[in-house]
Amino acid sequence: MKIGFDAKRLFHNFTGLGNYSRFVVGSLLEHTTGNRYVLYTPKARQHPEIDPITDNTNVTVITPPVLYNLVKASSLWRSWGISYEPTIKSLDVFHGLNQELPANLPGSLKKIVTVHDLIFLRFPKLYNPVDVRIYEAKVKAASQSAQSIVAISRQTAEDLVDFLKIPESKIKVVYQGCHPQFMKCMPDEEVSKTKRKYNLPDQYVLNVGTMEARKNVVLIIKAMALLPPDSRFPLIIMGRETTYKKQVVAMATRLGVLSSVIFLHDVPFTDFPAIYQGAQLFVYPSLFEGFGIPLVEAIESGIPVITSTGSCFSEAAGPSSIYVNPTKEDELAHQITRVLGDGELRRKMIDESKEYVRRFSALQITNELMSVYRS
């Protein structure tokens, strides 16, 4: 089978969507034989995360003809010009990894699109109105032209039906897995070295994700303020900085806990495992996600998880994590105290959650994707 991918994010994004793209292609390369893969990208590049994929003899990389770059129209090539590349005619499947497909792909070609979330439709006030219209148009067009849609959670599948009226028969839930670096137990000296690098305390509570209102980090700040100072673990907030950070800082200052909060921005992805594994607890009170990959990263790293009720969180974190109402800081404060104070509970949460996330293995996901491609 010859499979083509819209691979822009694979080459140029080193967070969620890029990690997903590399996970999919890398897993297919590792766990299948006999397939060929064609990566279509406006611009190729070398990078330690990319090179193991592009160096494989079963992978071909296609970039735009020179004319597109001369007139600065690489985005037009991605949304339309790909369909007229000669290699398209030799494909069995084209998979849009990130919610869109090129226009005018041949009718004989099987088209698959992955939809990660429809948060821009569920919470439109969090986005620029023009962006909402663009995102909606792209995902609607892709969903209508694709023969099959891969939703990364049951929640996303339900949203496709509710918001875009996509027939359930077109949708297949295939979960995403996390980067294999989180599955490796870091040596104690490596964890200690990383803590020194970022001036981290010996013990801390961790939160990971872009600092935006939907992630609801303010709730952790409010919960911290309810804890006695002598039992208040420092909070590490790691992720891309946005204007929402001002609200977090203002709340922490008003409640007198700012000295217990450490912000980490622009941390290399390779340092994430040691920072995760140095934590005593992962807290993720987000209001809504398409899947919530940091929950899987935390569980694979061997730390217990507290997250929110609702949305897709139980799909990612499983039955042995703890769930709290994302508007109730007293409930979160109680559960933080409970988990940090009960070693047996922590071990049970870690062991049972690690068993649960086996369903997100690369082999399992590869088999499910190949089933979609062949169906």
Secondary structure in CASP SS format (residue, H / E / C, confidence):
PFRMAT SS
TARGET T0000
AUTHOR 0000-0000-0000
METHOD secondary structure of the structure
MODEL  1
M C 1.00
K E 1.00
I E 1.00
G E 1.00
F E 1.00
D E 1.00
A C 1.00
K H 1.00
R H 1.00
L H 1.00
F H 1.00
H H 1.00
N C 1.00
F C 1.00
T C 1.00
G H 1.00
L H 1.00
G H 1.00
N H 1.00
Y H 1.00
S H 1.00
R H 1.00
F H 1.00
V H 1.00
V H 1.00
G H 1.00
S H 1.00
L H 1.00
L H 1.00
E H 1.00
H H 1.00
T C 1.00
T C 1.00
G C 1.00
N C 1.00
R E 1.00
Y E 1.00
V E 1.00
L E 1.00
Y E 1.00
T C 1.00
P C 1.00
K C 1.00
A C 1.00
R C 1.00
Q C 1.00
H C 1.00
P C 1.00
E C 1.00
I C 1.00
D H 1.00
P H 1.00
I H 1.00
T H 1.00
D C 1.00
N C 1.00
T C 1.00
N C 1.00
V E 1.00
T E 1.00
V E 1.00
I E 1.00
T C 1.00
P C 1.00
P C 1.00
V H 1.00
L H 1.00
Y H 1.00
N H 1.00
L H 1.00
V C 1.00
K C 1.00
A C 1.00
S H 1.00
S H 1.00
L H 1.00
W H 1.00
R H 1.00
S H 1.00
W C 1.00
G H 1.00
I H 1.00
S H 1.00
Y H 1.00
E C 1.00
P H 1.00
T H 1.00
I H 1.00
K H 1.00
S H 1.00
L C 1.00
D C 1.00
V E 1.00
F E 1.00
H E 1.00
G E 1.00
L C 1.00
N C 1.00
Q C 1.00
E C 1.00
L C 1.00
P C 1.00
A C 1.00
N C 1.00
L C 1.00
P C 1.00
G C 1.00
S C 1.00
L C 1.00
K E 1.00
K E 1.00
I E 1.00
V E 1.00
T E 1.00
V E 1.00
H C 1.00
D C 1.00
L C 1.00
I H 1.00
F H 1.00
L H 1.00
R H 1.00
F C 1.00
P H 1.00
K H 1.00
L H 1.00
Y C 1.00
N C 1.00
P H 1.00
V H 1.00
D H 1.00
V H 1.00
R H 1.00
I H 1.00
Y H 1.00
E H 1.00
A H 1.00
K H 1.00
V H 1.00
K H 1.00
A H 1.00
A H 1.00
S H 1.00
Q H 1.00
S H 1.00
A C 1.00
Q C 1.00
S E 1.00
I E 1.00
V E 1.00
A E 1.00
I C 1.00
S C 1.00
R H 1.00
Q H 1.00
T H 1.00
A H 1.00
E H 1.00
D H 1.00
L H 1.00
V H 1.00
D H 1.00
F H 1.00
L H 1.00
K C 1.00
I C 1.00
P C 1.00
E H 1.00
S H 1.00
K H 1.00
I E 1.00
K E 1.00
V E 1.00
V C 1.00
Y C 1.00
Q C 1.00
G C 1.00
C C 1.00
H C 1.00
P H 1.00
Q H 1.00
F H 1.00
M H 1.00
K C 1.00
C C 1.00
M C 1.00
P C 1.00
D H 1.00
E H 1.00
E H 1.00
V H 1.00
S H 1.00
K H 1.00
T H 1.00
K H 1.00
R H 1.00
K H 1.00
Y C 1.00
N C 1.00
L C 1.00
P C 1.00
D C 1.00
Q C 1.00
Y C 1.00
V E 1.00
L E 1.00
N E 1.00
V E 1.00
G C 1.00
T C 1.00
M C 1.00
E C 1.00
A H 1.00
R H 1.00
K H 1.00
N C 1.00
V H 1.00
V H 1.00
L H 1.00
I H 1.00
I H 1.00
K H 1.00
A H 1.00
M H 1.00
A H 1.00
L H 1.00
L C 1.00
P C 1.00
P H 1.00
D H 1.00
S H 1.00
R C 1.00
F C 1.00
P C 1.00
L E 1.00
I E 1.00
I E 1.00
M E 1.00
G C 1.00
R C 1.00
E C 1.00
T C 1.00
T C 1.00
Y H 1.00
K H 1.00
K H 1.00
Q H 1.00
V H 1.00
V H 1.00
A H 1.00
M H 1.00
A H 1.00
T H 1.00
R H 1.00
L H 1.00
G C 1.00
V C 1.00
L H 1.00
S H 1.00
S H 1.00
V E 1.00
I E 1.00
F E 1.00
L E 1.00
H C 1.00
D C 1.00
V C 1.00
P C 1.00
F H 1.00
T H 1.00
D H 1.00
F H 1.00
P H 1.00
A H 1.00
I H 1.00
Y H 1.00
Q H 1.00
G C 1.00
A C 1.00
Q C 1.00
L E 1.00
F E 1.00
V E 1.00
Y E 1.00
P C 1.00
S C 1.00
L C 1.00
F C 1.00
E C 1.00
G C 1.00
F C 1.00
G C 1.00
I H 1.00
P H 1.00
L H 1.00
V H 1.00
E H 1.00
A H 1.00
I H 1.00
E H 1.00
S C 1.00
G C 1.00
I C 1.00
P C 1.00
V E 1.00
I E 1.00
T E 1.00
S E 1.00
T C 1.00
G C 1.00
S C 1.00
C C 1.00
F H 1.00
S H 1.00
E H 1.00
A H 1.00
A H 1.00
G C 1.00
P C 1.00
S C 1.00
S C 1.00
I E 1.00
Y E 1.00
V E 1.00
N C 1.00
P C 1.00
T C 1.00
K C 1.00
E H 1.00
D H 1.00
E H 1.00
L H 1.00
A H 1.00
H H 1.00
Q H 1.00
I H 1.00
T H 1.00
R H 1.00
V H 1.00
L H 1.00
G C 1.00
D C 1.00
G H 1.00
E H 1.00
L H 1.00
R H 1.00
R H 1.00
K H 1.00
M H 1.00
I H 1.00
D H 1.00
E H 1.00
S H 1.00
K H 1.00
E H 1.00
Y H 1.00
V H 1.00
R H 1.00
R H 1.00
F H 1.00
S C 1.00
A H 1.00
L H 1.00
Q H 1.00
I H 1.00
T H 1.00
N H 1.00
E H 1.00
L H 1.00
M H 1.00
S H 1.00
V H 1.00
Y H 1.00
R H 1.00
S C 1.00
END
